[in-house]
């Protein structure tokens, strides 16, 4: 059964388009997704995820289990960047350690979407409040990562390069965070009849846009792999082991807040994934000293494929067994 699940993930069109993008770079192809189109697709994916989550949330009954699950997700978003920062700081600069820690404490919306497809393959349903948790987990990790940088960067403190108020404000006004939260609220407020009117846009074309987005991510990741290898073995080992550890631990510990296997699986996915949209955007504006040639390939070229191929069957198995 596990072998079949692995094969299904390896032949998933989303992953294959990601691989195609990397192959195109290695073959020196001129294949490229226009920057404006890429940005539009990113916005579309976030909008669609948020709106559909709001619709699901509108049909759910708010219970103590939902409340505890949300608090559990927020705790994960704070704990992961905090503990990983001190591991990373042993080998990387404060700036890079903070950026990578924020990326791994935050979430990947595309990994989340791919995990939803995986749930559908298991004939299970995604609960709407999990989309709310995904959106809420984005900002705390960014805040923690940047606050850790500002705390341990003595030069930045002296020069006033990183202001805590700016960090907190930007993490919540970041475009991707605002869009997914706003779409969640709009989806929650919309009636079933109103949502049906835009269903062809929010649902029917979603997987096609996801494939094109991952093709673009494969191209971006392939171009940045050159500088990535200059850091030695540490980033690669971290990008493989830490997500698997985070996802496995959360898949087991989440039994304390919910008995639902799909919720526990999605919490594991959120804890194992790494952000390559919101966090890079936040770091580019607030910590330009951090090297995107490090944390982007870690999140995209290593952690993302590992989660899709090995992680998802493992997390689902643990969530189902414990």
Protein Blocks (a to p, Z undefined) as FASTA:
>chain_A
ZZmmmmmmmmgmklmmmmmmmmmmmnopabdcdfklmmmmmmmmmmmmmmmmmmmmmmpc
cdfklmmmmmmmmmmmmmmmmmmmmmmmmmmcfklmmmmmmmmmmccfklmmmmmmmmmm
nopacdfklmmmmmmmmmmmmmmmmmmmmmmmmklmmnomacfklmmmmmmmgmklmmmm
mmmmmmmmpcfklmmmmmmmmmmmmmmmmmmmmmmmmmmmmmmmmmmmmnojmlmmmmmm
mmmmmmmmmmmmmmmmocbfklmmmmmmmmmpccfklmmmmmmmmmmmbcfklmmmmmmm
mmmmmmmmmmmmmmmmmmmmZZ
